[in-house]
Amino acid sequence: MNVKRILDVVVISDIHLGTYGCHAKELLRYLKSVHPKKLILNGDIIDIWNFRKSYFPPSHLKVINRILKMSTQGVEVIYITGNHDDFLRKYTDLKIGRLSVVNQYVLELNDCKHWVFHGDVFDATTSGSAKLLARLGGKGYDLLILLNRFINWCLQRLGRPKMRFSKKVKDGVKRAVSWIGDFEMKAAHMAIQQGFDVVICGHIHKQQDREIETESGRIRYLNSGDWVENLTALEYNRGRWNLYQYEESKFERFEENDQEVELSAVNMLQLLKLQHQKV
């Protein structure tokens, strides 16, 4: 019997369903282990940039089903659009039951004003002519993840620890480290100017919890990370934010035999269109 952890808020981002890099099975286990009052999906949940009809495994569909099931079980689900699922921006402010689609979200917790948004607004490569290059880069990244998985399979067979090539490449490039720092400062500066106490982003696949001070003031910056490389989430409970890190060992005896609601990705999209027409 699996005992769910009761939480006030869970924030996850950058799942990239529909790509080889997505750790859907691990995410499904995590989602089944928690029952938050509010689940915030902070962008890049379904990766339309790299979507292909030939690759959308059952485990990816089960994540969608699980999220929809949570919304029918009393969980308020806030879907914030990102750059890889920007097709949903045409459905902004759509509400279906306890599920809402928005571009940004303001969260009031413990007399603190939180600003939650994906963060691609700061990334010049996600708009205009650079968007095509970004999409091509995304496909290359997906192939690197696929190669990484094959090599990790070989390493496991040899009894050796896994490696994360894409993470090592990004962490080792000074330009990437500098870009992440710039991103965090821009998010902090804009949030301070608008009177927020906390800013929560995704997009850069780098989990974070730190105080940032600018010439305008001080703010807490949080980033939920991703479910491609880091397998992280943000959890709020009993007045505190914590960064959650998925650990395989905690789910070794996890039961996965409950029935999921059947819903295809195509049917979900048709439902969104139908509801949007009614608004």
MIDOSE-1310 file (N, C-alpha, C; in nm, 2 decimals, decimal comma, always signed):
residues 279
mnvk	+0,09/-0,12/+0,00/+0,00/+0,00/+0,00/+0,09/+0,12/+0,00; +0,07/+0,22/-0,09/+0,15/+0,34/-0,10/+0,08/+0,45/-0,03; +0,15/+0,51/+0,07/+0,10/+0,62/+0,14/+0,14/+0,76/+0,08; +0,04/+0,84/+0,04/+0,07/+0,96/-0,03/+0,11/+1,07/+0,07
rild	+0,20/+1,15/+0,03/+0,24/+1,27/+0,11/+0,15/+1,38/+0,08; +0,09/+1,44/+0,18/-0,01/+1,55/+0,17/+0,07/+1,68/+0,17; +0,06/+1,76/+0,06/+0,14/+1,88/+0,04/+0,04/+2,00/+0,01; +0,09/+2,12/+0,03/+0,01/+2,24/-0,01/+0,02/+2,27/-0,16
vvvi	+0,15/+2,27/-0,20/+0,17/+2,31/-0,34/+0,29/+2,22/-0,40; +0,28/+2,18/-0,52/+0,38/+2,11/-0,59/+0,40/+2,18/-0,73; +0,53/+2,22/-0,76/+0,56/+2,28/-0,89/+0,66/+2,19/-0,96; +0,62/+2,15/-1,08/+0,71/+2,08/-1,17/+0,71/+2,15/-1,31
sdih	+0,82/+2,13/-1,38/+0,83/+2,20/-1,51/+0,92/+2,11/-1,60; +0,92/+2,14/-1,73/+1,02/+2,09/-1,82/+1,02/+1,93/-1,82; +0,90/+1,88/-1,84/+0,88/+1,73/-1,84/+0,92/+1,68/-1,98; +0,88/+1,76/-2,08/+0,91/+1,72/-2,22/+0,85/+1,59/-2,27
lgty	+0,73/+1,57/-2,24/+0,66/+1,45/-2,29/+0,67/+1,44/-2,44; +0,69/+1,32/-2,49/+0,71/+1,31/-2,63/+0,85/+1,31/-2,68; +0,94/+1,31/-2,59/+1,09/+1,31/-2,63/+1,15/+1,19/-2,56; +1,27/+1,15/-2,61/+1,34/+1,03/-2,56/+1,39/+1,07/-2,42
gcha	+1,42/+1,19/-2,39/+1,48/+1,23/-2,26/+1,39/+1,23/-2,14; +1,26/+1,23/-2,17/+1,16/+1,24/-2,06/+1,16/+1,12/-1,97; +1,17/+1,14/-1,84/+1,17/+1,03/-1,74/+1,02/+1,02/-1,69; +0,93/+0,97/-1,78/+0,79/+0,97/-1,75/+0,76/+0,87/-1,64
kell	+0,83/+0,75/-1,64/+0,80/+0,65/-1,54/+0,83/+0,70/-1,40; +0,95/+0,77/-1,39/+0,99/+0,82/-1,26/+0,89/+0,93/-1,22; +0,85/+1,01/-1,31/+0,76/+1,12/-1,27/+0,62/+1,06/-1,23; +0,58/+0,96/-1,30/+0,45/+0,90/-1,26/+0,45/+0,84/-1,12
rylk	+0,56/+0,78/-1,09/+0,58/+0,73/-0,95/+0,57/+0,84/-0,85; +0,64/+0,96/-0,88/+0,64/+1,07/-0,79/+0,50/+1,13/-0,78; +0,43/+1,15/-0,89/+0,29/+1,20/-0,89/+0,20/+1,11/-0,81; +0,22/+0,98/-0,81/+0,13/+0,89/-0,74/+0,16/+0,89/-0,59
svhp	+0,28/+0,95/-0,55/+0,32/+0,95/-0,41/+0,28/+1,07/-0,34; +0,22/+1,17/-0,41/+0,19/+1,30/-0,34/+0,04/+1,33/-0,37; -0,02/+1,41/-0,28/-0,15/+1,47/-0,30/-0,15/+1,61/-0,26; -0,11/+1,70/-0,35/-0,11/+1,85/-0,32/-0,24/+1,91/-0,33
kkli	-0,26/+2,02/-0,26/-0,38/+2,10/-0,28/-0,38/+2,17/-0,42; -0,26/+2,20/-0,46/-0,24/+2,27/-0,59/-0,12/+2,22/-0,66; -0,14/+2,18/-0,79/-0,03/+2,13/-0,87/+0,00/+2,23/-0,98; +0,12/+2,29/-0,98/+0,15/+2,39/-1,09/+0,25/+2,33/-1,19
lngd	+0,20/+2,32/-1,31/+0,28/+2,27/-1,42/+0,34/+2,39/-1,49; +0,47/+2,42/-1,47/+0,53/+2,54/-1,51/+0,60/+2,54/-1,65; +0,53/+2,49/-1,75/+0,58/+2,50/-1,89/+0,66/+2,38/-1,94; +0,66/+2,36/-2,07/+0,73/+2,26/-2,14/+0,69/+2,12/-2,09
iidi	+0,56/+2,10/-2,07/+0,51/+1,97/-2,02/+0,50/+1,87/-2,14; +0,43/+1,92/-2,25/+0,43/+1,84/-2,37/+0,52/+1,91/-2,47; +0,62/+1,84/-2,53/+0,72/+1,90/-2,61/+0,67/+1,89/-2,76; +0,60/+1,99/-2,80/+0,54/+2,00/-2,94/+0,65/+2,02/-3,04
wnfr	+0,76/+2,09/-3,00/+0,87/+2,12/-3,09/+0,93/+1,99/-3,15; +0,94/+1,89/-3,06/+1,01/+1,76/-3,10/+0,91/+1,65/-3,11; +0,78/+1,68/-3,11/+0,67/+1,58/-3,11/+0,67/+1,50/-3,25; +0,66/+1,37/-3,24/+0,65/+1,29/-3,35/+0,54/+1,18/-3,33
ksyf	+0,46/+1,15/-3,43/+0,35/+1,05/-3,41/+0,41/+0,91/-3,38; +0,53/+0,88/-3,42/+0,59/+0,75/-3,40/+0,64/+0,73/-3,26; +0,65/+0,84/-3,18/+0,70/+0,83/-3,04/+0,62/+0,90/-2,94; +0,53/+0,83/-2,88/+0,46/+0,88/-2,76/+0,42/+0,76/-2,68
ppsh	+0,51/+0,71/-2,60/+0,49/+0,58/-2,53/+0,38/+0,58/-2,43; +0,33/+0,47/-2,39/+0,22/+0,46/-2,29/+0,26/+0,53/-2,16; +0,38/+0,52/-2,12/+0,42/+0,59/-1,99/+0,40/+0,74/-2,00; +0,42/+0,80/-2,12/+0,40/+0,94/-2,13/+0,26/+0,98/-2,12
lkvi	+0,17/+0,89/-2,18/+0,03/+0,91/-2,18/-0,02/+0,90/-2,04; +0,04/+0,81/-1,96/+0,00/+0,78/-1,82/+0,02/+0,91/-1,74; +0,12/+0,98/-1,77/+0,15/+1,11/-1,69/+0,04/+1,20/-1,71; -0,01/+1,22/-1,84/-0,12/+1,31/-1,87/-0,25/+1,26/-1,80
nril	-0,27/+1,13/-1,80/-0,39/+1,07/-1,74/-0,38/+1,09/-1,58; -0,26/+1,08/-1,53/-0,25/+1,10/-1,38/-0,28/+1,24/-1,34; -0,23/+1,34/-1,42/-0,25/+1,48/-1,39/-0,40/+1,51/-1,40; -0,47/+1,45/-1,50/-0,61/+1,47/-1,52/-0,69/+1,41/-1,41
kmst	-0,64/+1,29/-1,36/-0,71/+1,22/-1,25/-0,69/+1,30/-1,12; -0,58/+1,36/-1,10/-0,56/+1,44/-0,98/-0,65/+1,55/-0,98; -0,68/+1,61/-1,10/-0,77/+1,73/-1,10/-0,92/+1,68/-1,07; -0,95/+1,56/-1,09/-1,08/+1,51/-1,06/-1,09/+1,46/-0,91
qgve	-0,97/+1,46/-0,84/-0,97/+1,41/-0,71/-0,95/+1,53/-0,61; -0,98/+1,65/-0,66/-0,97/+1,77/-0,57/-0,85/+1,85/-0,58; -0,75/+1,81/-0,66/-0,63/+1,89/-0,68/-0,65/+2,00/-0,78; -0,62/+2,12/-0,75/-0,63/+2,23/-0,84/-0,50/+2,23/-0,93
viyi	-0,52/+2,21/-1,06/-0,41/+2,20/-1,15/-0,40/+2,33/-1,24; -0,28/+2,40/-1,23/-0,25/+2,52/-1,30/-0,15/+2,49/-1,41; -0,19/+2,49/-1,53/-0,09/+2,47/-1,64/-0,04/+2,60/-1,70; +0,08/+2,63/-1,67/+0,15/+2,75/-1,73/+0,22/+2,72/-1,86
tgnh	+0,19/+2,79/-1,96/+0,25/+2,76/-2,09/+0,40/+2,79/-2,10; +0,47/+2,71/-2,17/+0,62/+2,73/-2,20/+0,64/+2,75/-2,34; +0,77/+2,75/-2,38/+0,80/+2,77/-2,53/+0,78/+2,64/-2,61; +0,81/+2,52/-2,54/+0,79/+2,40/-2,62/+0,65/+2,35/-2,63
ddfl	+0,56/+2,41/-2,54/+0,41/+2,38/-2,56/+0,34/+2,51/-2,58; +0,40/+2,60/-2,66/+0,34/+2,73/-2,68/+0,21/+2,73/-2,76; +0,18/+2,61/-2,82/+0,05/+2,60/-2,89/-0,07/+2,62/-2,80; -0,04/+2,60/-2,67/-0,15/+2,61/-2,57/-0,18/+2,76/-2,53
rkyt	-0,09/+2,85/-2,58/-0,11/+2,99/-2,55/-0,24/+3,05/-2,61; -0,29/+2,98/-2,72/-0,42/+3,02/-2,78/-0,53/+2,99/-2,69; -0,51/+2,90/-2,58/-0,61/+2,86/-2,49/-0,60/+2,93/-2,35; -0,52/+3,04/-2,35/-0,49/+3,11/-2,22/-0,62/+3,15/-2,16
dlki	-0,63/+3,13/-2,02/-0,74/+3,16/-1,94/-0,86/+3,06/-1,96; -0,83/+2,95/-2,03/-0,92/+2,84/-2,04/-0,93/+2,76/-1,90; -1,05/+2,73/-1,86/-1,07/+2,65/-1,74/-1,16/+2,53/-1,76; -1,11/+2,41/-1,73/-1,19/+2,29/-1,74/-1,20/+2,22/-1,61
grls	-1,31/+2,24/-1,54/-1,32/+2,18/-1,40/-1,21/+2,25/-1,31; -1,12/+2,17/-1,26/-1,02/+2,22/-1,17/-0,88/+2,24/-1,24; -0,89/+2,24/-1,37/-0,76/+2,26/-1,45/-0,77/+2,39/-1,53; -0,67/+2,47/-1,51/-0,66/+2,61/-1,58/-0,54/+2,62/-1,66
vvnq	-0,55/+2,68/-1,78/-0,44/+2,71/-1,86/-0,41/+2,86/-1,86; -0,29/+2,90/-1,82/-0,25/+3,04/-1,81/-0,11/+3,06/-1,86; -0,07/+3,19/-1,88/+0,07/+3,22/-1,92/+0,16/+3,25/-1,80; +0,10/+3,29/-1,69/+0,17/+3,32/-1,56/+0,07/+3,31/-1,45
yvle	+0,12/+3,30/-1,33/+0,03/+3,28/-1,21/+0,09/+3,35/-1,09; +0,00/+3,41/-1,02/+0,03/+3,48/-0,89/-0,02/+3,39/-0,78; +0,07/+3,36/-0,68/+0,04/+3,27/-0,57/+0,06/+3,34/-0,44; -0,04/+3,35/-0,36/-0,03/+3,41/-0,23/-0,01/+3,30/-0,12
lndc	+0,10/+3,30/-0,05/+0,13/+3,20/+0,05/+0,20/+3,27/+0,17; +0,14/+3,26/+0,29/+0,20/+3,31/+0,41/+0,24/+3,46/+0,40; +0,14/+3,54/+0,35/+0,16/+3,68/+0,33/+0,28/+3,71/+0,23; +0,32/+3,62/+0,15/+0,42/+3,64/+0,05/+0,36/+3,62/-0,09
khwv	+0,40/+3,72/-0,18/+0,34/+3,72/-0,31/+0,44/+3,65/-0,41; +0,40/+3,54/-0,47/+0,48/+3,46/-0,56/+0,44/+3,49/-0,70; +0,54/+3,50/-0,79/+0,52/+3,52/-0,93/+0,57/+3,39/-1,00; +0,48/+3,32/-1,06/+0,52/+3,19/-1,12/+0,50/+3,20/-1,28
fhgd	+0,61/+3,18/-1,35/+0,61/+3,18/-1,50/+0,72/+3,09/-1,55; +0,71/+3,05/-1,68/+0,81/+2,95/-1,73/+0,95/+3,02/-1,74; +0,96/+3,13/-1,80/+1,09/+3,20/-1,81/+1,14/+3,22/-1,95; +1,07/+3,16/-2,05/+1,13/+3,18/-2,19/+1,12/+3,32/-2,24
vfda	+1,05/+3,41/-2,17/+1,04/+3,55/-2,21/+1,18/+3,61/-2,20; +1,28/+3,56/-2,13/+1,41/+3,61/-2,12/+1,51/+3,55/-2,22; +1,46/+3,45/-2,30/+1,54/+3,38/-2,39/+1,52/+3,42/-2,53; +1,61/+3,49/-2,59/+1,60/+3,54/-2,73/+1,59/+3,43/-2,83
ttsg	+1,64/+3,30/-2,80/+1,64/+3,19/-2,89/+1,51/+3,13/-2,91; +1,41/+3,17/-2,83/+1,28/+3,10/-2,84/+1,18/+3,18/-2,92; +1,23/+3,29/-2,99/+1,13/+3,37/-3,07/+1,20/+3,42/-3,19; +1,12/+3,46/-3,29/+1,17/+3,51/-3,41/+1,25/+3,41/-3,50
sakl	+1,35/+3,46/-3,57/+1,42/+3,37/-3,66/+1,51/+3,27/-3,59; +1,54/+3,30/-3,46/+1,63/+3,21/-3,38/+1,55/+3,09/-3,33; +1,42/+3,09/-3,35/+1,33/+2,98/-3,30/+1,36/+2,85/-3,37; +1,38/+2,87/-3,51/+1,41/+2,75/-3,59/+1,54/+2,68/-3,54
larl	+1,65/+2,76/-3,52/+1,77/+2,71/-3,47/+1,76/+2,64/-3,33; +1,67/+2,70/-3,25/+1,65/+2,64/-3,12/+1,58/+2,51/-3,13; +1,49/+2,50/-3,23/+1,42/+2,37/-3,25/+1,52/+2,26/-3,30; +1,60/+2,30/-3,39/+1,71/+2,21/-3,44/+1,80/+2,16/-3,33
ggkg	+1,83/+2,26/-3,24/+1,92/+2,23/-3,13/+1,85/+2,13/-3,03; +1,72/+2,15/-3,02/+1,64/+2,06/-2,93/+1,64/+1,92/-2,98; +1,64/+1,90/-3,12/+1,64/+1,76/-3,17/+1,78/+1,70/-3,15; +1,88/+1,78/-3,16/+2,02/+1,73/-3,13/+2,03/+1,69/-2,99
ydll	+1,98/+1,77/-2,90/+1,98/+1,74/-2,76/+1,90/+1,61/-2,73; +1,79/+1,59/-2,80/+1,71/+1,47/-2,78/+1,79/+1,35/-2,82; +1,87/+1,36/-2,93/+1,95/+1,25/-2,98/+2,06/+1,22/-2,88; +2,12/+1,32/-2,82/+2,22/+1,31/-2,72/+2,17/+1,23/-2,60
illn	+2,05/+1,26/-2,56/+1,98/+1,19/-2,45/+1,96/+1,04/-2,48; +1,92/+1,02/-2,61/+1,90/+0,88/-2,65/+2,03/+0,80/-2,64; +2,14/+0,86/-2,69/+2,27/+0,80/-2,69/+2,31/+0,78/-2,55; +2,29/+0,87/-2,46/+2,32/+0,87/-2,32/+2,25/+0,75/-2,25
rfin	+2,13/+0,72/-2,29/+2,05/+0,61/-2,23/+2,11/+0,48/-2,27; +2,15/+0,47/-2,40/+2,21/+0,34/-2,44/+2,34/+0,31/-2,37; +2,42/+0,42/-2,36/+2,55/+0,40/-2,29/+2,53/+0,36/-2,14; +2,43/+0,43/-2,08/+2,40/+0,40/-1,94/+2,35/+0,25/-1,92
wclq	+2,27/+0,20/-2,02/+2,23/+0,06/-2,02/+2,35/-0,03/-2,02; +2,45/+0,00/-2,10/+2,57/-0,08/-2,11/+2,65/-0,07/-1,98; +2,66/+0,05/-1,92/+2,73/+0,07/-1,79/+2,66/-0,01/-1,68; +2,53/-0,01/-1,68/+2,45/-0,09/-1,58/+2,48/-0,24/-1,59
rlgr	+2,49/-0,28/-1,71/+2,52/-0,43/-1,74/+2,66/-0,46/-1,69; +2,75/-0,36/-1,69/+2,88/-0,38/-1,64/+2,90/-0,35/-1,49; +2,79/-0,32/-1,43/+2,79/-0,29/-1,28/+2,85/-0,15/-1,25; +2,85/-0,06/-1,34/+2,91/+0,07/-1,32/+2,80/+0,18/-1,31
pkmr	+2,83/+0,29/-1,24/+2,73/+0,40/-1,22/+2,69/+0,47/-1,35; +2,57/+0,52/-1,36/+2,52/+0,60/-1,47/+2,60/+0,73/-1,49; +2,59/+0,78/-1,61/+2,65/+0,91/-1,64/+2,55/+1,00/-1,71; +2,56/+1,13/-1,69/+2,47/+1,22/-1,76/+2,55/+1,32/-1,85
fskk	+2,56/+1,28/-1,98/+2,65/+1,35/-2,07/+2,60/+1,50/-2,09; +2,47/+1,51/-2,12/+2,42/+1,64/-2,15/+2,44/+1,74/-2,03; +2,42/+1,69/-1,91/+2,44/+1,77/-1,79/+2,58/+1,81/-1,77; +2,67/+1,71/-1,79/+2,82/+1,74/-1,78/+2,86/+1,85/-1,89
vkdg	+2,80/+1,83/-2,01/+2,84/+1,93/-2,11/+2,79/+2,07/-2,07; +2,67/+2,08/-2,03/+2,61/+2,21/-1,99/+2,68/+2,27/-1,87; +2,71/+2,19/-1,77/+2,77/+2,24/-1,65/+2,92/+2,28/-1,67; +2,98/+2,22/-1,78/+3,12/+2,25/-1,80/+3,14/+2,36/-1,90
vkra	+3,04/+2,42/-1,96/+3,06/+2,53/-2,05/+3,04/+2,66/-1,98; +3,14/+2,74/-1,97/+3,13/+2,87/-1,89/+3,02/+2,96/-1,95; +3,01/+2,95/-2,08/+2,90/+3,04/-2,14/+2,76/+3,00/-2,09; +2,74/+2,87/-2,08/+2,61/+2,82/-2,03/+2,59/+2,86/-1,88
vswi	+2,70/+2,85/-1,80/+2,69/+2,89/-1,66/+2,66/+3,04/-1,65; +2,72/+3,12/-1,73/+2,70/+3,26/-1,73/+2,56/+3,30/-1,77; +2,51/+3,22/-1,87/+2,37/+3,25/-1,92/+2,27/+3,22/-1,82; +2,29/+3,11/-1,74/+2,20/+3,07/-1,63/+2,20/+3,19/-1,52
gdfe	+2,32/+3,24/-1,49/+2,33/+3,35/-1,40/+2,25/+3,47/-1,44; +2,27/+3,50/-1,57/+2,20/+3,62/-1,63/+2,04/+3,60/-1,62; +2,00/+3,48/-1,65/+1,86/+3,44/-1,65/+1,80/+3,47/-1,51; +1,87/+3,42/-1,41/+1,82/+3,43/-1,27/+1,82/+3,58/-1,23
mkaa	+1,92/+3,65/-1,27/+1,92/+3,80/-1,23/+1,81/+3,87/-1,30; +1,78/+3,84/-1,43/+1,67/+3,91/-1,50/+1,54/+3,88/-1,44; +1,52/+3,75/-1,40/+1,39/+3,71/-1,34/+1,37/+3,78/-1,20; +1,48/+3,79/-1,13/+1,48/+3,85/-1,00/+1,45/+4,00/-1,01
hmai	+1,52/+4,07/-1,10/+1,50/+4,21/-1,12/+1,36/+4,25/-1,16; +1,30/+4,17/-1,25/+1,17/+4,20/-1,30/+1,07/+4,18/-1,19; +1,09/+4,07/-1,11/+0,99/+4,04/-1,00/+1,00/+4,14/-0,89; +1,12/+4,19/-0,86/+1,13/+4,29/-0,76/+1,06/+4,42/-0,80
qqgf	+1,08/+4,46/-0,93/+1,02/+4,58/-0,98/+0,87/+4,57/-0,97; +0,81/+4,45/-0,98/+0,66/+4,44/-0,98/+0,61/+4,41/-0,84; +0,70/+4,41/-0,74/+0,65/+4,40/-0,60/+0,63/+4,26/-0,55; +0,70/+4,16/-0,61/+0,68/+4,02/-0,56/+0,79/+3,99/-0,45
dvvi	+0,76/+3,89/-0,37/+0,85/+3,85/-0,27/+0,93/+3,72/-0,31; +0,87/+3,64/-0,40/+0,93/+3,52/-0,45/+0,90/+3,51/-0,60; +1,00/+3,46/-0,68/+0,98/+3,44/-0,82/+1,01/+3,29/-0,85; +0,93/+3,22/-0,92/+0,94/+3,08/-0,95/+0,94/+3,06/-1,10
cghi	+1,05/+3,00/-1,15/+1,07/+2,98/-1,30/+1,10/+2,83/-1,33; +1,10/+2,80/-1,46/+1,15/+2,67/-1,51/+1,25/+2,70/-1,62; +1,23/+2,64/-1,73/+1,29/+2,67/-1,86/+1,44/+2,63/-1,87; +1,52/+2,66/-1,77/+1,67/+2,64/-1,79/+1,72/+2,51/-1,74
hkqq	+1,63/+2,42/-1,69/+1,66/+2,29/-1,65/+1,77/+2,29/-1,54; +1,76/+2,39/-1,45/+1,86/+2,40/-1,34/+1,78/+2,44/-1,21; +1,76/+2,34/-1,13/+1,69/+2,36/-1,00/+1,77/+2,45/-0,91; +1,69/+2,54/-0,84/+1,76/+2,64/-0,76/+1,67/+2,69/-0,65
drei	+1,73/+2,73/-0,54/+1,66/+2,80/-0,43/+1,76/+2,89/-0,36; +1,75/+3,02/-0,39/+1,85/+3,11/-0,34/+1,80/+3,25/-0,33; +1,86/+3,33/-0,25/+1,83/+3,48/-0,23/+1,91/+3,55/-0,34; +1,84/+3,64/-0,41/+1,91/+3,73/-0,50/+1,89/+3,87/-0,46
etes	+2,00/+3,95/-0,46/+2,00/+4,09/-0,43/+2,04/+4,17/-0,55; +1,96/+4,27/-0,58/+1,99/+4,36/-0,69/+1,99/+4,50/-0,64; +2,01/+4,60/-0,73/+2,01/+4,74/-0,68/+1,87/+4,78/-0,64; +1,77/+4,70/-0,68/+1,63/+4,74/-0,65/+1,58/+4,67/-0,52
grir	+1,65/+4,57/-0,47/+1,60/+4,50/-0,35/+1,65/+4,35/-0,35; +1,58/+4,28/-0,26/+1,62/+4,14/-0,25/+1,49/+4,05/-0,27; +1,51/+3,93/-0,33/+1,40/+3,84/-0,36/+1,45/+3,69/-0,35; +1,36/+3,60/-0,32/+1,39/+3,46/-0,32/+1,36/+3,41/-0,46
ylns	+1,46/+3,34/-0,52/+1,45/+3,29/-0,66/+1,44/+3,13/-0,64; +1,33/+3,08/-0,70/+1,32/+2,93/-0,70/+1,30/+2,88/-0,85; +1,36/+2,77/-0,88/+1,35/+2,70/-1,01/+1,32/+2,55/-0,98; +1,22/+2,50/-1,05/+1,18/+2,36/-1,03/+1,26/+2,26/-1,10
gdwv	+1,36/+2,30/-1,18/+1,45/+2,21/-1,25/+1,38/+2,14/-1,37; +1,38/+2,01/-1,38/+1,33/+1,94/-1,49/+1,31/+1,79/-1,46; +1,25/+1,72/-1,56/+1,23/+1,57/-1,55/+1,30/+1,51/-1,67; +1,41/+1,57/-1,72/+1,49/+1,51/-1,83/+1,63/+1,47/-1,77
enlt	+1,69/+1,57/-1,70/+1,82/+1,54/-1,64/+1,83/+1,53/-1,49; +1,75/+1,62/-1,42/+1,77/+1,64/-1,28/+1,66/+1,57/-1,20; +1,54/+1,55/-1,25/+1,43/+1,49/-1,19/+1,40/+1,55/-1,05; +1,36/+1,68/-1,06/+1,34/+1,76/-0,94/+1,20/+1,83/-0,95
aley	+1,16/+1,87/-0,83/+1,03/+1,95/-0,82/+1,04/+2,04/-0,70; +0,95/+2,14/-0,69/+0,94/+2,23/-0,57/+0,82/+2,18/-0,49; +0,83/+2,18/-0,36/+0,72/+2,14/-0,28/+0,71/+2,24/-0,17; +0,58/+2,28/-0,14/+0,55/+2,38/-0,04/+0,46/+2,31/+0,06
nrgr	+0,50/+2,31/+0,19/+0,42/+2,25/+0,30/+0,46/+2,31/+0,43; +0,36/+2,33/+0,51/+0,38/+2,39/+0,65/+0,47/+2,52/+0,65; +0,44/+2,60/+0,55/+0,50/+2,73/+0,54/+0,64/+2,74/+0,49; +0,68/+2,62/+0,43/+0,82/+2,62/+0,38/+0,83/+2,56/+0,24
wnly	+0,92/+2,62/+0,15/+0,95/+2,56/+0,02/+1,07/+2,47/+0,04; +1,07/+2,36/-0,04/+1,18/+2,26/-0,04/+1,20/+2,21/-0,18; +1,32/+2,19/-0,22/+1,35/+2,13/-0,35/+1,35/+1,98/-0,33; +1,27/+1,91/-0,41/+1,26/+1,77/-0,41/+1,35/+1,70/-0,52
qyee	+1,42/+1,60/-0,48/+1,51/+1,53/-0,57/+1,47/+1,38/-0,58; +1,43/+1,34/-0,69/+1,38/+1,20/-0,71/+1,50/+1,10/-0,68; +1,47/+1,00/-0,60/+1,57/+0,89/-0,57/+1,51/+0,76/-0,60; +1,57/+0,69/-0,69/+1,51/+0,56/-0,74/+1,49/+0,46/-0,62
skfe	+1,58/+0,46/-0,52/+1,58/+0,37/-0,41/+1,45/+0,38/-0,33; +1,40/+0,50/-0,32/+1,27/+0,53/-0,24/+1,15/+0,47/-0,31; +1,16/+0,42/-0,44/+1,05/+0,37/-0,51/+1,07/+0,23/-0,55; +1,16/+0,16/-0,49/+1,19/+0,02/-0,53/+1,07/-0,07/-0,51
rfee	+0,99/-0,05/-0,41/+0,87/-0,13/-0,39/+0,74/-0,06/-0,42; +0,75/+0,03/-0,51/+0,64/+0,11/-0,55/+0,54/+0,03/-0,63; +0,41/+0,03/-0,59/+0,31/-0,04/-0,66/+0,26/+0,05/-0,78; +0,25/-0,01/-0,90/+0,20/+0,06/-1,01/+0,09/-0,02/-1,08
ndqe	+0,00/-0,08/-1,00/-0,10/-0,17/-1,06/-0,24/-0,10/-1,06; -0,25/+0,02/-1,02/-0,39/+0,09/-1,02/-0,42/+0,13/-1,17; -0,55/+0,13/-1,20/-0,59/+0,16/-1,33/-0,60/+0,31/-1,36; -0,55/+0,35/-1,47/-0,55/+0,49/-1,51/-0,67/+0,51/-1,61
vels	-0,72/+0,64/-1,60/-0,82/+0,68/-1,69/-0,77/+0,68/-1,83; -0,84/+0,62/-1,93/-0,79/+0,62/-2,07/-0,82/+0,75/-2,14; -0,72/+0,81/-2,19/-0,74/+0,93/-2,27/-0,62/+0,95/-2,36; -0,65/+0,96/-2,49/-0,54/+0,98/-2,59/-0,50/+1,12/-2,59
avnm	-0,38/+1,15/-2,64/-0,33/+1,29/-2,65/-0,41/+1,36/-2,75; -0,46/+1,29/-2,86/-0,54/+1,35/-2,96/-0,68/+1,40/-2,90; -0,74/+1,31/-2,82/-0,86/+1,34/-2,75/-0,85/+1,46/-2,66; -0,74/+1,46/-2,59/-0,71/+1,57/-2,50/-0,71/+1,71/-2,57
lqll	-0,64/+1,71/-2,69/-0,63/+1,83/-2,77/-0,77/+1,87/-2,82; -0,85/+1,77/-2,86/-0,99/+1,80/-2,91/-1,07/+1,85/-2,80; -1,05/+1,80/-2,68/-1,13/+1,85/-2,57/-1,10/+2,00/-2,54; -0,97/+2,03/-2,55/-0,92/+2,17/-2,53/-0,99/+2,26/-2,63
klqh	-0,99/+2,22/-2,76/-1,04/+2,30/-2,87/-1,19/+2,32/-2,85; -1,26/+2,22/-2,80/-1,41/+2,22/-2,78/-1,44/+2,32/-2,67; -1,37/+2,31/-2,56/-1,39/+2,40/-2,45/-1,36/+2,54/-2,48; -1,26/+2,56/-2,56/-1,22/+2,70/-2,60/-1,32/+2,76/-2,69
qkv	-1,39/+2,69/-2,77/-1,50/+2,74/-2,86/-1,62/+2,78/-2,77; -1,64/+2,72/-2,66/-1,75/+2,75/-2,57/-1,73/+2,88/-2,49; -1,60/+2,91/-2,47/-1,57/+3,03/-2,39/-1,60/+3,16/-2,47
